[in-house]
């Protein structure tokens, strides 16, 4: 932690928490407040770099670190190495990043007891698919966190350690162990959205749809980030047993994120499955009725219907009818 600036620390922490909940606008506001209050302190620069990565702005990461080199690199060798490591990571130079993180870990002027450097070394091991080493680093980072009582309100960092261990297990298809670690992460801090999402995936692999659905409903309350909510609706649709519930969730997914191609494809598959039943007609009519008001693009839907080998006149008719109902549909596939 940076010492002696409570306002600065609180704003960096708020940004970190808001970022994990994908409340990006709030996170940017918080970290900019921190930078304004203490532009010479390095921790906020690192938090802002993570934010830029989350919102897919890699060029801004490089610009930010160039500014940090001028503003704060003389303040701490530890954070200098962490920031240079993250810059290398952002450029996909993972070996160089690992060198910087190891250098940071050996620094004596660390303000976080080496937590970030240790955690990031775990991430570098994951990139190399060295899951045993990754787990070791994450456990070490968790121990560092637990030994520092001043971090009691930074529990989302502790959660991320356990969450990432769970992801290592999941990558090796050890779903039982993965679920156990995601559960520990959630108990350590119940607002970690990522752990709910990962546990949902593991539950679905186990075909435990009831628990997956329960986690979806909980996770839905944790964020207002529409693409995330749309993805949760897809998971909910996959876990539903009633066709009408599946349709409702898929429509909600499209409403939240009109560019969610998977939702369109899933709905198309549902229509095809019930093509020879009365359910097909009611589902298509429901979809048409719903999209009149919002007008989402249905070109992807039509395209998929058109490519089916054994097309029926009904499929082509419905696809063309949907296209005819809207203007500017080709924007979606351009």
Backbone torsions as a table, in degrees:
resi	resn	phi	psi	omega
1	UNK	NA	146.8	171.2
2	UNK	-73.5	137.1	-172.4
3	UNK	-95.7	140.3	167.6
4	UNK	84.8	13.8	178.9
5	UNK	-140.9	85.6	-174.6
6	UNK	-62.7	-42.6	-179.4
7	UNK	-61.1	-43.3	179.2
8	UNK	-60.6	-50.6	-179.1
9	UNK	-59.1	-45.2	-178.3
10	UNK	-62.7	-39.8	-179.5
11	UNK	-69.7	-39.0	176.7
12	UNK	-64.7	-43.6	179.1
13	UNK	-61.7	-45.5	-180.0
14	UNK	-59.0	-42.4	179.1
15	UNK	-62.5	-42.0	-179.4
16	UNK	-62.8	-44.1	178.5
17	UNK	-65.0	-46.3	-178.6
18	UNK	-63.5	-34.2	178.1
19	UNK	-65.2	-41.4	180.0
20	UNK	-65.7	-25.2	177.0
21	UNK	-91.6	1.5	-179.0
22	UNK	61.0	30.9	172.2
23	UNK	-91.5	72.4	-166.2
24	UNK	-67.9	-36.8	179.5
25	UNK	-61.5	-45.4	178.5
26	UNK	-65.3	-39.0	-179.0
27	UNK	-63.1	-43.0	177.8
28	UNK	-63.1	-41.7	178.4
29	UNK	-58.8	-45.8	-177.0
30	UNK	-65.0	-45.4	-176.5
31	UNK	-71.1	-31.2	176.5
32	UNK	-68.5	-33.6	174.2
33	UNK	-62.7	-41.1	178.9
34	UNK	-63.1	-45.6	-179.8
35	UNK	-63.8	-37.0	179.6
36	UNK	-66.5	-38.9	-176.6
37	UNK	-75.7	-27.4	-178.2
38	UNK	-153.7	76.5	-174.7
39	UNK	-67.5	-11.9	-178.6
40	UNK	-91.4	-8.4	-178.9
41	UNK	-91.2	136.8	-168.0
42	UNK	-85.4	-21.3	-171.9
43	UNK	-59.6	-38.6	-178.4
44	UNK	-66.3	-31.6	177.8
45	UNK	-64.0	-40.2	178.3
46	UNK	-65.5	-43.8	178.6
47	UNK	-60.9	-41.3	179.3
48	UNK	-66.8	-35.8	176.5
49	UNK	-62.1	-41.7	177.0
50	UNK	-62.7	-39.2	179.0
51	UNK	-63.2	-46.5	179.6
52	UNK	-59.6	-37.4	177.7
53	UNK	-65.6	-43.3	-178.9
54	UNK	-61.5	-33.9	-178.4
55	UNK	-99.4	18.8	173.4
56	UNK	59.8	51.3	176.1
57	UNK	-125.9	65.6	-175.2
58	UNK	-61.6	-31.5	179.5
59	UNK	-63.9	-34.8	179.1
60	UNK	-68.6	-27.1	176.3
61	UNK	-62.2	-47.3	-179.6
62	UNK	-63.7	-41.7	178.8
63	UNK	-62.9	-42.8	-178.2
64	UNK	-62.5	-44.0	-178.3
65	UNK	-69.1	-31.0	174.2
66	UNK	-62.4	-39.1	176.9
67	UNK	-68.3	-42.4	-179.1
68	UNK	-61.2	-35.0	179.0
69	UNK	-59.0	-35.6	-179.9
70	UNK	-80.8	-41.6	-170.5
71	UNK	-80.0	-41.6	-165.3
72	UNK	-140.6	4.3	-176.4
73	UNK	-66.4	-23.7	177.4
74	UNK	-78.8	-10.0	-175.7
75	UNK	-78.1	-33.7	-174.1
76	UNK	-158.0	119.5	175.4
77	UNK	-64.9	-32.9	179.9
78	UNK	-60.0	-55.0	-176.5
79	UNK	-71.2	-27.5	174.1
80	UNK	-59.6	-47.3	179.6
81	UNK	-67.3	-37.7	177.8
82	UNK	-62.2	-46.0	-178.6
83	UNK	-67.0	-41.0	177.1
84	UNK	-66.2	-35.0	175.7
85	UNK	-63.7	-42.5	-179.1
86	UNK	-70.1	-33.9	175.5
87	UNK	-61.6	-43.8	177.8
88	UNK	-64.5	-41.1	177.7
89	UNK	-60.9	-41.0	179.8
90	UNK	-64.0	-26.8	178.0
91	UNK	-93.5	9.2	178.2
92	UNK	66.5	20.9	175.5
93	UNK	-95.7	78.6	-170.2
94	UNK	-71.2	-31.4	178.3
95	UNK	-66.1	-42.4	178.0
96	UNK	-66.1	-40.4	178.1
97	UNK	-60.0	-43.1	-180.0
98	UNK	-60.6	-39.7	178.1
99	UNK	-61.7	-44.3	179.9
100	UNK	-64.8	-42.6	-179.2
101	UNK	-65.7	-37.2	176.7
102	UNK	-66.3	-38.7	176.9
103	UNK	-63.4	-41.0	178.5
104	UNK	-63.4	-41.7	-177.8
105	UNK	-61.6	-29.4	-178.7
106	UNK	-89.1	-4.3	-179.8
107	UNK	-69.9	145.4	178.9
108	UNK	-92.6	-12.6	-177.3
109	UNK	-95.0	20.2	180.0
110	UNK	-60.0	140.4	177.3
111	UNK	-103.8	-1.4	179.3
112	UNK	-128.6	20.9	179.5
113	UNK	60.6	21.3	177.2
114	UNK	84.4	13.3	-175.8
115	UNK	-60.1	-53.2	-175.0
116	UNK	-62.6	-44.1	-180.0
117	UNK	-61.6	-43.2	-179.8
118	UNK	-65.8	-45.1	178.8
119	UNK	-59.5	-44.6	-177.7
120	UNK	-69.1	-28.7	173.3
121	UNK	-64.8	-33.4	173.2
122	UNK	-61.9	-42.2	179.2
123	UNK	-64.2	-39.1	178.4
124	UNK	-63.6	-36.6	177.8
125	UNK	-66.6	-36.1	177.4
126	UNK	-62.4	-42.2	179.6
127	UNK	-60.1	-27.6	178.3
128	UNK	-92.9	4.6	-177.4
129	UNK	60.3	26.1	175.9
130	UNK	-94.5	77.5	-170.6
131	UNK	-70.2	-29.2	178.6
132	UNK	-65.6	-45.3	177.7
133	UNK	-65.2	-40.4	179.4
134	UNK	-59.0	-46.7	179.7
135	UNK	-60.0	-39.6	179.0
136	UNK	-61.7	-44.3	179.0
137	UNK	-66.0	-42.7	-179.4
138	UNK	-64.6	-39.0	177.5
139	UNK	-66.3	-38.2	176.9
140	UNK	-64.3	-42.7	178.1
141	UNK	-62.8	-40.5	178.3
142	UNK	-62.5	-39.4	179.1
143	UNK	-66.0	-41.8	176.6
144	UNK	-57.3	-45.3	-179.0
145	UNK	-61.8	-46.0	-175.5
146	UNK	-68.4	-26.3	-179.6
147	UNK	-80.4	-9.7	-178.9
148	UNK	-108.9	99.0	-175.0
149	UNK	-65.2	-23.7	-179.8
150	UNK	-68.2	-10.1	-178.8
151	UNK	-94.9	15.9	-174.0
152	UNK	-59.5	-26.5	178.9
153	UNK	-98.2	15.4	174.6
154	UNK	-113.6	36.0	-173.0
155	UNK	-62.4	-22.3	179.4
156	UNK	-62.7	-26.4	175.7
157	UNK	-69.1	-41.6	176.7
158	UNK	-62.8	-41.3	178.3
159	UNK	-58.7	-41.4	-177.9
160	UNK	-63.8	-33.0	177.0
161	UNK	-60.4	-51.2	-179.2
162	UNK	-68.2	-36.7	178.7
163	UNK	-59.7	-45.2	-176.8
164	UNK	-70.8	-30.3	172.6
165	UNK	-63.5	-42.1	176.5
166	UNK	-59.4	-40.1	179.2
167	UNK	-66.4	-33.5	175.5
168	UNK	-63.1	-44.1	177.6
169	UNK	-63.7	-41.9	-178.9
170	UNK	-62.9	-38.6	178.8
171	UNK	-63.2	-23.7	178.1
172	UNK	-99.0	10.3	179.4
173	UNK	61.1	31.2	173.9
174	UNK	-98.0	71.1	-168.3
175	UNK	-66.7	-33.3	179.8
176	UNK	-62.6	-45.7	177.9
177	UNK	-67.6	-36.9	179.0
178	UNK	-62.2	-47.3	179.9
179	UNK	-60.3	-39.4	179.3
180	UNK	-61.3	-42.9	-179.0
181	UNK	-72.1	-38.3	176.8
182	UNK	-63.0	-36.3	179.1
183	UNK	-67.0	-40.2	176.1
184	UNK	-62.5	-41.8	178.8
185	UNK	-60.6	-44.4	-179.0
186	UNK	-65.8	-39.7	178.4
187	UNK	-67.7	-30.7	178.9
188	UNK	-71.4	-26.9	179.5
189	UNK	-166.3	98.6	-169.4
190	UNK	-66.5	-3.3	-178.3
191	UNK	-101.0	12.4	-179.6
192	UNK	-81.8	99.7	-176.0
193	UNK	-58.3	-42.2	-176.0
194	UNK	-57.3	-40.7	-177.5
195	UNK	-66.3	-37.3	175.5
196	UNK	-63.3	-43.5	-179.3
197	UNK	-63.2	-42.1	179.7
198	UNK	-67.4	-39.5	-179.8
199	UNK	-68.2	-34.8	175.4
200	UNK	-58.1	-46.5	179.5
201	UNK	-59.7	-43.2	179.7
202	UNK	-66.5	-41.4	177.4
203	UNK	-60.6	-40.5	-178.5
204	UNK	-68.3	-34.7	175.4
205	UNK	-64.9	-32.9	177.5
206	UNK	-81.8	-3.4	-175.6
207	UNK	60.1	30.4	175.3
208	UNK	-94.5	74.0	-170.9
209	UNK	-68.7	-29.7	-179.4
210	UNK	-64.3	-46.8	179.0
211	UNK	-69.8	-34.9	176.9
212	UNK	-61.4	-43.8	-179.8
213	UNK	-64.5	-39.5	178.8
214	UNK	-61.8	-43.4	178.0
215	UNK	-66.9	-35.6	177.6
216	UNK	-58.7	-46.5	-178.8
217	UNK	-64.3	-37.5	178.1
218	UNK	-67.9	-47.4	-178.4
219	UNK	-62.8	-32.7	-178.4
220	UNK	-59.7	-27.0	-177.4
221	UNK	-85.9	-6.6	-172.2
222	UNK	-92.8	-14.7	-174.8
223	UNK	-144.9	159.3	172.9
224	UNK	-113.6	7.5	-178.3
225	UNK	-70.7	110.8	-169.4
226	UNK	-62.3	-43.3	176.8
227	UNK	-59.8	-35.9	177.3
228	UNK	-67.1	-44.6	178.5
229	UNK	-62.0	-38.0	178.2
230	UNK	-62.8	-42.5	177.8
231	UNK	-63.2	-38.2	177.8
232	UNK	-64.4	-37.8	177.2
233	UNK	-62.2	-37.0	176.4
234	UNK	-61.7	-43.5	178.2
235	UNK	-63.4	-40.1	178.9
236	UNK	-62.8	-42.1	179.5
237	UNK	-61.6	-40.7	-179.9
238	UNK	-66.8	-25.1	-176.7
239	UNK	-93.0	-9.7	-177.5
240	UNK	-77.2	151.9	177.1
241	UNK	-101.9	-28.4	-179.9
242	UNK	-88.8	135.5	179.6
243	UNK	-59.5	-41.7	-178.8
244	UNK	-61.7	-37.0	178.2
245	UNK	-69.4	-38.4	177.0
246	UNK	-60.3	-45.6	-179.4
247	UNK	-62.1	-45.7	179.8
248	UNK	-57.3	-44.6	-178.3
249	UNK	-68.4	-37.9	179.0
250	UNK	-68.0	-39.3	177.0
251	UNK	-64.4	-39.7	178.0
252	UNK	-64.6	-39.0	178.2
253	UNK	-60.5	-42.5	179.7
254	UNK	-69.8	-38.0	178.6
255	UNK	-62.3	-40.9	-179.1
256	UNK	-72.9	-34.4	-178.9
257	UNK	-144.3	90.0	-176.8
258	UNK	-60.4	-11.2	178.3
259	UNK	-102.7	18.7	177.9
260	UNK	-83.2	90.3	-175.8
261	UNK	-60.3	-34.5	-177.7
262	UNK	-63.6	-35.4	179.0
263	UNK	-65.2	-42.1	177.3
264	UNK	-62.3	-45.8	-179.2
265	UNK	-62.9	-41.6	-179.2
266	UNK	-64.4	-40.3	179.1
267	UNK	-66.3	-39.7	177.3
268	UNK	-60.4	-45.5	178.4
269	UNK	-58.3	-38.4	179.9
270	UNK	-65.5	-41.2	179.0
271	UNK	-64.0	-41.7	-178.9
272	UNK	-65.5	-41.3	-179.3
273	UNK	-57.3	-38.6	-176.0
274	UNK	-103.8	25.8	-174.1
275	UNK	-61.7	-33.3	-175.8
276	UNK	-100.2	20.0	179.7
277	UNK	-125.4	168.1	177.0
278	UNK	-65.2	-22.3	-179.0
279	UNK	-63.3	-35.5	-178.4
280	UNK	-57.5	-47.4	-177.2
281	UNK	-62.8	-44.0	-177.8
282	UNK	-68.9	-37.1	179.4
283	UNK	-65.0	-46.9	-178.8
284	UNK	-63.2	-43.4	178.4
285	UNK	-62.0	-39.4	179.2
286	UNK	-62.9	-42.9	179.8
287	UNK	-62.9	-45.6	179.9
288	UNK	-61.9	-43.3	179.5
289	UNK	-61.5	-43.2	-177.9
290	UNK	-66.1	-41.8	-171.9
291	UNK	-80.9	-7.1	176.9
292	UNK	-59.9	-43.5	-175.9
293	UNK	-73.6	-41.5	-172.9
294	UNK	-96.4	-28.3	177.1
295	UNK	63.7	46.1	176.7
296	UNK	-69.6	155.8	-178.3
297	UNK	-72.4	132.2	-178.4
298	UNK	-113.8	15.6	-179.0
299	UNK	-63.5	-37.2	178.9
300	UNK	-64.0	-41.8	178.6
301	UNK	-60.1	-48.7	-179.6
302	UNK	-62.5	-42.8	-179.2
303	UNK	-58.3	-43.3	-179.2
304	UNK	-68.4	-41.6	178.1
305	UNK	-60.5	-40.0	-176.0
306	UNK	-68.2	-26.3	-175.9
307	UNK	-86.8	-7.7	-179.0
308	UNK	-65.3	133.8	-172.9
309	UNK	-57.4	-56.3	-176.3
310	UNK	-97.7	78.4	-178.9
311	UNK	-73.0	143.5	171.0
312	UNK	-105.6	160.3	178.7
313	UNK	-61.1	-33.0	-179.2
314	UNK	-62.5	-43.4	-178.0
315	UNK	-62.9	-48.1	-179.1
316	UNK	-64.3	-40.3	-179.6
317	UNK	-60.8	-49.4	-179.3
318	UNK	-63.6	-40.0	-180.0
319	UNK	-62.0	-45.7	-179.2
320	UNK	-68.8	-35.7	179.3
321	UNK	-64.1	-42.1	179.0
322	UNK	-63.4	-43.0	179.2
323	UNK	-62.3	-40.6	-176.7
324	UNK	-66.4	-20.6	-176.2
325	UNK	-78.2	-12.3	-172.2
326	UNK	-131.0	154.6	174.7
327	UNK	-107.1	153.3	176.5
328	UNK	68.6	26.3	-176.1
329	UNK	-70.0	-25.3	-174.5
330	UNK	-72.9	-11.3	176.3
331	UNK	-53.6	-33.9	-172.6
332	UNK	-69.5	-27.5	-176.1
333	UNK	-112.9	10.6	179.8
334	UNK	-82.1	NA	NA
